[in-house]
């Protein structure tokens, strides 16, 4: 989870100031949907062998 959050912070929130909480929440929603639709990117972040083995066993 921490690795996914780090990816979001670096790619979607790095050095940004938002005009409102609504704008921040909107950016978070857009970024999460983008991340969700990019299976290869998510797999590269969390698809480590020990994690996969832990989930399958």
C-alpha positions as CSV (number, residue, x, y, z in Angstrom):
1,X,0.0,0.0,0.0
2,X,2.8,2.4,0.9
3,X,4.4,1.9,-2.6
4,X,1.1,2.7,-4.3
5,X,0.7,5.9,-2.3
6,X,4.3,6.8,-3.0
7,X,3.6,6.4,-6.7
8,X,0.5,8.6,-6.5
9,X,2.4,11.3,-4.5
10,X,5.3,11.4,-7.0
11,X,3.2,11.3,-10.2
12,X,0.0,13.2,-9.2
13,X,0.7,15.4,-6.3
14,X,4.4,16.3,-6.5
15,X,4.9,20.0,-5.6
16,X,1.2,20.9,-6.2
17,X,-0.9,23.3,-4.3
18,X,-4.7,22.9,-4.6
19,X,-7.2,25.7,-4.4
20,X,-9.6,23.7,-2.3
21,X,-10.2,20.3,-0.6
22,X,-12.6,19.5,-3.5
23,X,-9.8,20.1,-6.0
24,X,-7.5,17.8,-4.0
25,X,-10.2,15.1,-3.8
26,X,-10.9,15.4,-7.5
27,X,-7.2,14.9,-8.4
28,X,-7.1,11.9,-6.1
29,X,-10.1,10.4,-7.7
30,X,-8.7,10.9,-11.2
31,X,-5.3,9.6,-10.2
32,X,-6.7,6.5,-8.6
33,X,-8.9,5.7,-11.7
34,X,-5.8,6.1,-13.9
35,X,-3.8,3.8,-11.6
36,X,-6.6,1.3,-11.5
37,X,-6.8,1.1,-15.3
38,X,-3.0,0.5,-15.7
39,X,-2.5,-3.1,-14.6
40,X,1.1,-3.3,-15.7
41,X,2.0,-0.2,-13.7
42,X,0.3,-1.6,-10.6
43,X,2.0,-5.0,-11.0
44,X,5.4,-3.4,-11.3
45,X,4.8,-1.6,-8.0
46,X,3.3,-4.4,-6.0
47,X,3.9,-7.6,-8.0
48,X,6.8,-8.8,-6.0
49,X,7.3,-12.6,-5.8
50,X,6.9,-12.8,-2.0
51,X,3.7,-10.8,-2.1
52,X,2.2,-12.9,-4.8
53,X,3.2,-16.1,-3.0
54,X,1.7,-14.8,0.3
55,X,-1.6,-14.1,-1.5
56,X,-1.8,-17.5,-3.3
57,X,-0.8,-19.6,-0.3
